[in-house]
Amino acid sequence: MRNLQRFASALCGSVPGAGGSALPRLAAPVGVARSLSTLPNGLPSSVTIYEVGPRDGLQNEKKVIPADVKVAFIDLLSGAGFKAIEATSFVSPKWVPQLGDAAEVVARMRKAPGVEYPVLTPNMKGLAGALAAGCREVAVFAAASEAFSRKNINCSVRDSLKRFEEVVVAARKEGVKVRGYVSCAVGCPIQGAVEPAAAADVGAALHHMGCYEVSMADTIGVGTPASMERMLGATLAAGVPAARLAVHCHDTYGMAVANIIAAMRMGVAVVDASVAGLGGCPYARGATGNVATEDVMYMLDGYGISHGLDWGRVLDASEYISAALGRPNGSRAAKALLARRADAAEAAAEAKAKEPKAAQAA
Ligand SMILES: CC(C)(COP(=O)([O-])OP(=O)([O-])OC[C@H]1O[C@@H](n2cnc3c(N)ncnc32)[C@H](O)[C@@H]1OP(=O)([O-])[O-])[C@@H](O)C(=O)NCCC(=O)NCCSC(=O)C[C@@](C)(O)CC(=O)[O-]
């Protein structure tokens, strides 16, 4: 751990203002930080994949997705071993019409034991909706970029943090866990480059507010391992421990898996991802979806890092949602594995057809 902190300070030496937060410092965070057990190569021995497909993946779809499809998708994911599946958002339906059915989806989805189903809540109205629906975990989402904050939630970063503090305090009073996001942590579709210190300050503010985990998001997928390291280094130096951090990478430039490896090398062991690489950003033309869950699983398997997910069931969910949306699967690993699965099923059917009739009947 001391090495990690030294690494963070070394990285941040060149980042002006890192850790010197200009944003409000609020109450201390709650909960027990995860302890990080590592492999001999320094990578975490297990990684939690926080599935965001039903929320981040579907919020940006042009055609209306029926609640039936969302519920069936979440139910498939629920059997796959995820500990957290971000189900939907209690945001203004005028801003995000696609998730206007949040209450219905939460009411109808199966709640598997041991699985959290967080929902996004941008304000007290969203929190009230989430609480009324029985949600036990919510997420607030600030931005490292002023321009994006105004475009996404119609207020400045500072005002958003005041609003989120109210949500965090009220949620915790109800015993509801709150996760925090920092959007545009390495780049913004409107303002361009984002200083690591700006992302670190917002991450630290959410951490000190009481978010049990802060997910640093490369919203438009422009990051590289180098810019991720600078941003995470600044965030660690600003006082957010690696055990409280997650990363949320979009894959626009094909860097997401490499960026996640860079984050794991810095001790991050929670990774947001979307089955089939669903998603996109309404404010950035050409920005692609989240890193695909299956691509992350394939990488983790290669390192021998446990993720606790059932490949067969993840592929079922991936196949289902790609068919329901009528588009090719956005995960390269899923495409390859689904093709192999189809080949194996075909070969089994052929073998069965060649069996003598009596054996087939048995
Ligand atoms: C924050 C607001 C509400 C401000 O929007 P506003 O227009 O400033 O809000 P307002 O308080 O003036 O209210 C306007 C109307 O919305 C209603 N309203 C107000 N709040 C709610 C609510 N919670 N639920 C339902 N309705 C709501 C409110 O009642 C009112 O209705 P009217 O009186 O006109 O009929 C709006 O901008 C909003 O909903 N934004 C959400 C945008 C969003 O969800 N974006 C995508 C999130 S993804 C992201 O940020 C990045 C992330 C997390 O994925 C990480 C990454 O990939 O980088």
Ligand as a Chemical Component Dictionary entry (heavy atoms), coordinates in Angstrom:
data_LIG
# 
_chem_comp.id                   LIG 
_chem_comp.type                 NON-POLYMER 
_chem_comp.pdbx_formal_charge   -5 
_chem_comp.three_letter_code    LIG 
# 
loop_
_chem_comp_atom.comp_id 
_chem_comp_atom.atom_id 
_chem_comp_atom.alt_atom_id 
_chem_comp_atom.type_symbol 
_chem_comp_atom.charge 
_chem_comp_atom.model_Cartn_x 
_chem_comp_atom.model_Cartn_y 
_chem_comp_atom.model_Cartn_z 
_chem_comp_atom.pdbx_ordinal 
LIG C1  C1  C 0  -31.007 16.694 -13.117 1  
LIG C2  C2  C 0  -32.183 17.111 -13.957 2  
LIG C3  C3  C 0  -33.475 16.589 -13.367 3  
LIG C4  C4  C 0  -32.228 18.637 -13.911 4  
LIG O1  O1  O 0  -33.115 19.109 -14.906 5  
LIG P1  P1  P 0  -33.857 20.486 -14.734 6  
LIG O2  O2  O 0  -34.690 20.690 -15.971 7  
LIG O3  O3  O -1 -32.877 21.544 -14.366 8  
LIG O4  O4  O 0  -34.745 20.129 -13.461 9  
LIG P2  P2  P 0  -35.916 20.860 -12.758 10 
LIG O5  O5  O 0  -35.715 20.606 -11.310 11 
LIG O6  O6  O -1 -36.072 22.263 -13.253 12 
LIG O7  O7  O 0  -37.175 20.008 -13.230 13 
LIG C5  C5  C 0  -37.637 20.003 -14.593 14 
LIG C6  C6  C 0  -38.723 18.963 -14.724 15 
LIG O8  O8  O 0  -38.182 17.645 -14.513 16 
LIG C7  C7  C 0  -38.820 17.024 -13.400 17 
LIG N1  N1  N 0  -37.814 16.285 -12.664 18 
LIG C8  C8  C 0  -36.734 16.782 -12.034 19 
LIG N2  N2  N 0  -36.030 15.801 -11.488 20 
LIG C9  C9  C 0  -36.670 14.653 -11.766 21 
LIG C10 C10 C 0  -36.418 13.314 -11.452 22 
LIG N3  N3  N 0  -35.340 12.932 -10.744 23 
LIG N4  N4  N 0  -37.270 12.381 -11.890 24 
LIG C11 C11 C 0  -38.346 12.733 -12.614 25 
LIG N5  N5  N 0  -38.634 14.003 -12.957 26 
LIG C12 C12 C 0  -37.812 14.961 -12.524 27 
LIG C13 C13 C 0  -39.399 18.181 -12.601 28 
LIG O9  O9  O 0  -40.458 17.708 -11.814 29 
LIG C14 C14 C 0  -39.821 19.105 -13.689 30 
LIG O10 O10 O 0  -40.998 18.604 -14.283 31 
LIG P3  P3  P 0  -42.135 19.608 -14.836 32 
LIG O11 O11 O 0  -42.528 20.447 -13.656 33 
LIG O12 O12 O -1 -41.474 20.425 -15.931 34 
LIG O13 O13 O -1 -43.195 18.682 -15.348 35 
LIG C15 C15 C 0  -32.064 16.667 -15.419 36 
LIG O14 O14 O 0  -31.006 17.350 -16.007 37 
LIG C16 C16 C 0  -31.805 15.185 -15.546 38 
LIG O15 O15 O 0  -32.674 14.379 -15.232 39 
LIG N6  N6  N 0  -30.626 14.811 -16.025 40 
LIG C17 C17 C 0  -30.247 13.421 -16.105 41 
LIG C18 C18 C 0  -29.380 13.246 -17.280 42 
LIG C19 C19 C 0  -28.896 11.829 -17.345 43 
LIG O16 O16 O 0  -29.449 10.899 -16.792 44 
LIG N7  N7  N 0  -27.798 11.670 -18.094 45 
LIG C20 C20 C 0  -27.193 10.433 -18.275 46 
LIG C21 C21 C 0  -26.486 10.002 -17.023 47 
LIG S1  S1  S 0  -25.056 9.156  -17.471 48 
LIG C22 C22 C 0  -23.771 10.073 -16.945 49 
LIG O17 O17 O 0  -23.946 11.148 -16.495 50 
LIG C23 C23 C 0  -22.427 9.496  -17.081 51 
LIG C24 C24 C 0  -22.200 8.143  -16.376 52 
LIG C25 C25 C 0  -22.750 8.147  -14.951 53 
LIG O18 O18 O 0  -22.819 7.101  -17.098 54 
LIG C26 C26 C 0  -20.712 7.824  -16.323 55 
LIG C27 C27 C 0  -20.075 7.912  -17.707 56 
LIG O19 O19 O 0  -20.354 7.084  -18.591 57 
LIG O20 O20 O -1 -19.324 8.827  -17.850 58 
# 
loop_
_chem_comp_bond.comp_id 
_chem_comp_bond.atom_id_1 
_chem_comp_bond.atom_id_2 
_chem_comp_bond.value_order 
_chem_comp_bond.pdbx_ordinal 
LIG C1  C2  SING 1  
LIG C2  C3  SING 2  
LIG C2  C4  SING 3  
LIG C2  C15 SING 4  
LIG C4  O1  SING 5  
LIG O1  P1  SING 6  
LIG P1  O2  DOUB 7  
LIG P1  O3  SING 8  
LIG P1  O4  SING 9  
LIG O4  P2  SING 10 
LIG P2  O5  DOUB 11 
LIG P2  O6  SING 12 
LIG P2  O7  SING 13 
LIG O7  C5  SING 14 
LIG C5  C6  SING 15 
LIG C6  O8  SING 16 
LIG C6  C14 SING 17 
LIG O8  C7  SING 18 
LIG C7  N1  SING 19 
LIG C7  C13 SING 20 
LIG N1  C8  SING 21 
LIG N1  C12 SING 22 
LIG C8  N2  DOUB 23 
LIG N2  C9  SING 24 
LIG C9  C10 SING 25 
LIG C9  C12 DOUB 26 
LIG C10 N3  SING 27 
LIG C10 N4  DOUB 28 
LIG N4  C11 SING 29 
LIG C11 N5  DOUB 30 
LIG N5  C12 SING 31 
LIG C13 O9  SING 32 
LIG C13 C14 SING 33 
LIG C14 O10 SING 34 
LIG O10 P3  SING 35 
LIG P3  O11 DOUB 36 
LIG P3  O12 SING 37 
LIG P3  O13 SING 38 
LIG C15 O14 SING 39 
LIG C15 C16 SING 40 
LIG C16 O15 DOUB 41 
LIG C16 N6  SING 42 
LIG N6  C17 SING 43 
LIG C17 C18 SING 44 
LIG C18 C19 SING 45 
LIG C19 O16 DOUB 46 
LIG C19 N7  SING 47 
LIG N7  C20 SING 48 
LIG C20 C21 SING 49 
LIG C21 S1  SING 50 
LIG S1  C22 SING 51 
LIG C22 O17 DOUB 52 
LIG C22 C23 SING 53 
LIG C23 C24 SING 54 
LIG C24 C25 SING 55 
LIG C24 O18 SING 56 
LIG C24 C26 SING 57 
LIG C26 C27 SING 58 
LIG C27 O19 DOUB 59 
LIG C27 O20 SING 60 
# 
